[in-house]
Structure formats: structure tokens, C-alpha cells
Amino acid sequence: MKSSISLAARVTALTAAVALVAACGAGGRDETEETSEGSTVGITDTSVKIGGHFPLTGVASPGYSEIPTGAQAYYDFVNAAGGINGRQIEYVVRDDAYDPTTTTQVVNELVLQDEVFAVVGGLGTATHSAVVDFLNEEGVPDLFVSSGAIMWGNDPEQYPNTFGWQPDYQVEGKIIGDWVLENRPDAKVGLFLQDDDLGRDSEEAVRQYLDDQIVEVVRYTSGNTDVAPQIAALQAAGADLVLGFNVPSYTALSQLTSMRLNYDPEWFYSSIGSDVNLVGSLLGRFSEGAITGAQSLEGMISLEYIPGVDSTDNPWTQLWQQVWDEHGSGEPLTNYRVYGMSQAYAFVQALQAAGENPTREGIVAAIQDGGMDFEGPQLAPYRYSEESHLGISGASVFQIQNGVPEYLTPVLQTDIGDSPVEEYTGEPATPPENGIPE
Amino acid sequence: MSTSVTKSPSTGITTKWAQLTATPVRRHFVAAVIGLIVIFAVLESVSTFRQSQLTSVAYLAIAAGGLTLLTGINGQLSLGHGAFMAVGAYTAALILRAQDGSWVVPVVLLAATAVSTLVGFVVGVAAARLHGPYLAGATLALAVAVPGLALYFSEYLGGEQGLTIPSPAVPTFLDDAMFFITGNDLSSTKFISYISWTLLVVVFFLLANVSSSRIGRRWRAVRDDEVAAELAGIDLGRARILAFVVSAACAGAAGAVLAMASRIAAPSGFTLVLSLTLLSAVVIGGLGTLAGALIGAALLTYIPPVVTNLGLDLGLSSLQSAELAPLVTGVFTVLVILFAPLGLVGSYRKWRFTRKFARKGEK
């Protein structure tokens, strides 16, 4: 008797519990879709909050950690002048130590916790690939990625919110190939490649021009600091012009190793690996003081797509120097800081183009529609359009002569694919009077 | 006799409770159920960002849980468990890139566990012959070598920039069921958070049972005295290999979750730092305790962002705050080792034990 009562009680209790859960539950889903004018996350009447991920600590931090300091100085400069449409730019920089897992965490934090309006200048190919899907799913503008991979801009349908900024590896590779074909037609060319998309995309582009001239191709994986086998292979093949598509530390390593092997070809590095000051200081460190500074890089050829610190006559460099003197940390201005400032300048232009009441959708549309005409420090124009979200379209070849860069060519312009390399004939832009784009 | 007749309701509940917690397996089961309820309540009430942070705690804890068994109970030191996470992550990446269906997640988890079990077996056979610093060295080499494989086979494994991973689709029936109960959509982030924490509960339930079973006692015997263990009929090599395989399997499953959460498997995500992070989670929490692994993982996940934000609030620059985080983590680890050499959980248990013992002594 007792057990049957308790059984009944249990059944009743269970039924009641299920009914309770069902009653508490939300039941079916409302099918109404929320419609709105556009997302204004991160925007108030007095501020715009943006963020970026950079390697502030860890192996990739030398050089790269200076980029956000430059950008910060320029935003401070703009804010001191009253901001954009009365809004102060708030710039949140998070450290990912160049580890893609950490990038995911810090970008989650930027988007979900800090609620930034846009991510600007996120650095690195592997690191940024980890978050590019997330940013596009969440509808966050992903502006001016600090990497030369073509994936940021060659397929806007896949990543409608993502925009590249610096010339992609293909553009650089083609300009280099075209220059060598014209100016060193008899050179035996060796390629020194980083074994990732930097090396791969560049090699593909260079081969469009120099397939017959290339006598040897060597690759290194980053992290392995012994490049003697690679350099020896180039030497054995008799290469008298080596094209290096590598990061700055490997410019220093390849220089040191070839000195040790008594190998003295002409070196042509793509822009990513050619920061003279950083390479010079790395050379000093790696050789424990035996080789100092830039003089060892005499004769090196490379590319430049924005005026750097050595072009002291350039009005843009003068502007950056002024900004850095007023709002910098007191350390010297470097090319990485100039990079950050030039990128920040592009963001300010985009924000202005998005109008008085910017939305996430609005700023993406503004760059896509008008970004090609943004005038700034870049030597050749951006390629932003409906079909392409790739950035700067060209660069100029320079050589280190007597310790300073001498330009060997006018600005050369091209695009991905088989478009030709041509001279850019547009007038170089000058910065506005107050240093802030109108 | 009379007590059973005049049994009051409260003592009835006590007896029920006593019955429920009578054996280790039942105790672990009760703890798992309570854990699941707490997880449900927490994940439903925190923001999406917190959910993603909790996911990191869970996958670190799963890997640290396996490692704490290996190091704390079996006495083998591994500096290379990040490599097994890499194996799991790359397995998950390859499967998720190939297909996407409602049941892809369990398939991914099982496959990642299976592959890392296999790799763990091969490494474990070698590891069983090594001791102390030699074992540490061998596993260290493993941690350095495995990410290199991704560079060598860059055609299949994506090389330096890694394989991006599509986020697994939330099964419709699960989404509808969760919406029915909670009134919230099951977002992709929350879904992965649920996966990671459910997996954590399942793994810890299994590990706790293994640890308190005959297998666990054998492992301890091997750790404490090899000769005595061998005299007692325990096959040393077999016990060591099994411990290694179990912990590698945990790391593999954790790696799969890491891959799903971070949406990428790239060599730079599996550097030596990851392996050392796992080890310090184990050391901070307390060698050999699962609760310690969880606490250690949580601390190592939360300290860096909290310190960074604190630094920013104090007016430091982003760079200075970012540099502060590893410093504070390091100092914290040193302090724990100095003042609580058994780890947080280990030291707490010792303190409770000595207090209990002292009280019994007074009687």
C-alpha cells in the first residue's frame, strides 16, 4: 500500500516537474526579425572605440610592438584637435604574443567585452586567420589587416568586412620581378624564401617574369636560425642576385651567414624584411657587436610603399615627426611607428567618409565605394572596390647608397593576377594643413 | 532495530545520501551531476565573452587533468603534452574542414582522442624506458618536433599559417531544445562552451574512477617504489605506458576543443609555452589532484587578462600592461611553490588533514 502511494506520488511529482519546466520554458520561437538602420556598437556621441591585436610580447614583438604606439600617437593627435565629428577615438590594443589561440581570446574580448566598433590593423597572417571568420560573422568591420596575404582582399564575397592595407605579396613580387627583368637581364637569380604564404605568393609572382633566370630556390622555416645550408646552396648555384622574401631577423641572418661564407651577391629584399634600422640593430646583436648598423647593408635593394623615416624631406614624414614629438613616448620615430600612423590616418579617413553618424555597415560601404580615392601617405592608391578589398597597389624601388635610401624607380603600380606593372603617374598627395584628413 | 521503525524523514535522507556516496564511483557520479547543473546555471547566466573564457579554462583543465595523473600519480614528468594537444587539434581541423553535420562534434572528439591515444602509445613505449630528466628531455623534444611536422607537410597541414577551422554547426534539435528550456538561442560560442565543460565532466569522472581503482593504485605503487611494485607482481612498463596513453588521450581531446574554440590549428599555437602552461597549471593546483588541475587552469586563464586590464586602469600603456601579465604569472607561480609546495589544493588538503589528526590526538 505504502509503496503504491509513493509510486503515485512520484508519478505526480514527475508530471508536475515536467509541466513546470515546460511552463517556465520559452516555448516556440518568435519568427520576427529585428530590422535596424545599422549597428552602432562602440559608438557614442562623444567617442568611437576601436581595437587591434598585436604581438606586444614574445618572439615577434621587436619592431611589430611599435606599430600600435605609432597609431596611438596619431589618434591622440586627432583627439587633441577635437576628434572626428566631436567623437574621441579610443584605441584598445591587446597582446596576442603572435599565438593564434591567444588572438582568438583577445579578439573575443575586444568584440564581446570591450564592444569595439571595428578592429583596425590586426597583425599577422596566422593570427588574423583565426579571427577573420568570427569578425565577419559578427559583422565587425575588420579594417586594414597588417599582413600582405592576398586572402584579406581578393574575395570580398567571402569576407565582406575585411580590408587589406599594405601591398600584398603578389604585388611586391611582380614589381620586383619586373624590375629585375628590365635592369638585371643577365643576372642569375636565387630566391631565399620563408616557407609560408609570404614565400609562396611571392615566388609565384616573381616567376611570372624571371622563370628562366632563376637558378636556385631555397626555403627556411621560421624558428630555425641556421640558414647556412640555404645560403651555401645559393652560392653553389652561382646566383649573383638573391631575392629575399623573409622577415627582418632573417635578413640579418642571411647577411651574416653569407659574410661568413664569403658570398657577396646583390641582395634584393621585399619591403617586409628590409627595415634598415631594425635589421642593423639585429645584425649588431647577432654578431655580438662585430658588425654595426646600416653600413653593412650598403647596396641592398628593396621596396617602399609609404615614405619612411629616412625621407626627411617628405611632408608626410615631417607630419609624423611632428605627431610623434607631440604625442609619442620620447623614443625615436621608427618605420614601424610610421606604419602605424599611416594606417591610423587611413582609418580616420574611413571614419570621416562614413559620415556624421557612422555605422558598421556604413564604414564598410564608405571604404568600398570611396576608398580608392583616399589621399594619404601611400605612394600608390588603394584598390578598394566591390571586387577587391586589397590595399596599396604599388611601391618604389630603392637602394641603400652611402647609408641612405636612393630611389631607383618612380612609383610602380600593379595588381594581382596578370595585370602589367606600370608607372604610377598620379600626383603625390600632400598632407592637409592641420594633419587631419578633411 | 528500533531505529529503522522510528526512522525520521531527515535520517532517511541522510541514509539515502550515505548510500549515494558509499563508493567512490557513486561519489564521483554525484559530483559529476552536481557539476553539470552548476555548469548549466553558470553558462546560461554569463556573457558570451565569459563563455568563451570558460571554454579556455575547460580545455586547459582537461589536458592538465590528464597530466596531473601522469605526473602526480604515476610519477612521470612530461614537458611535451602540448604536442598531443596539437595532434588532437590537427585531427579536429582536418575532419571539420572535410565535413559538417549534426553529429560532427562527437566524431571529432572521438577521432582526436583516438589519434592522440595512438601517438601516446608509441611515445609511451619509449617513455616507459626513461626516467626523470631523460624523460623530461625526450618529451621536450616531442613538443618542439610535432609543430615542425605541420611545416614539413605544409601541403596537407597548412604550414606556418595553419589550418583555419569552420565553427561546427549547432545541431538544430539541440538549438530548439535549449531554446525551449532557457529562452536563449544556443550561439556557436555557447555551444562550444557546453561541449568543453561536458567533456571536462566526463573526462574528470573517468579519471577520478581510474585513479581510485586498482589501476590507480598500481600507478601509485610504481611511483612510490619500483622494486616493491615489481615484487607485488606489477608490470612496471605496462603501468607506465597505460598512464602515458590515458594522459595523451586527455590532451588530444582537449586539443580538439581548443581547435574548435580558437578556429585555427597553427604551429605557433602549440609552442613550448603551451606545454609549460599545462605543467604550471598542475603544479599551481597541486600535483595529482583533479580539482587542482581545474583551479590551476582557471588561474592561468584569468590572471593574464585581469592583470593586463588592471595595468590599463592604472594608466600604464598597452605595452607595459601586456608585459606585466607574464611577470605576475611567473611571480605567482614562484610564490605558490615557495609557500604551498604541494600546490593550492594539495596544501589545503594537508592543512585539513593535520587539523583533523591533531583533534583526534587530543581525544
Interface residues (C-beta under 8 A of the other chain):
Chain A: V21 A22 C24 G25 A26 G27 G28 R29 L56 T57 S65 P68 T69 Q72 V92 V93 R94 D95 Y98 D99 P100 T101 T103 T104 Q105 N108 E109 L112 Q113 T125 A126 T127 S129 A130 V131 V132 D133 F134 E137 A149 Q194 D195 D196 D197 T221 S222 S329
Chain B: S47 T48 F49 S52 Q53 S56 G148 L151 S154 G159 E160 Q161 G162 T164 P166 S167 D176 F179 F180 I181 T182 G183 T189 L258 A261 S262 R263 I264 A266 S268 G269 T271 V273 L274 P305 T308 S317 S318 L319 A322 E323 A325 P326
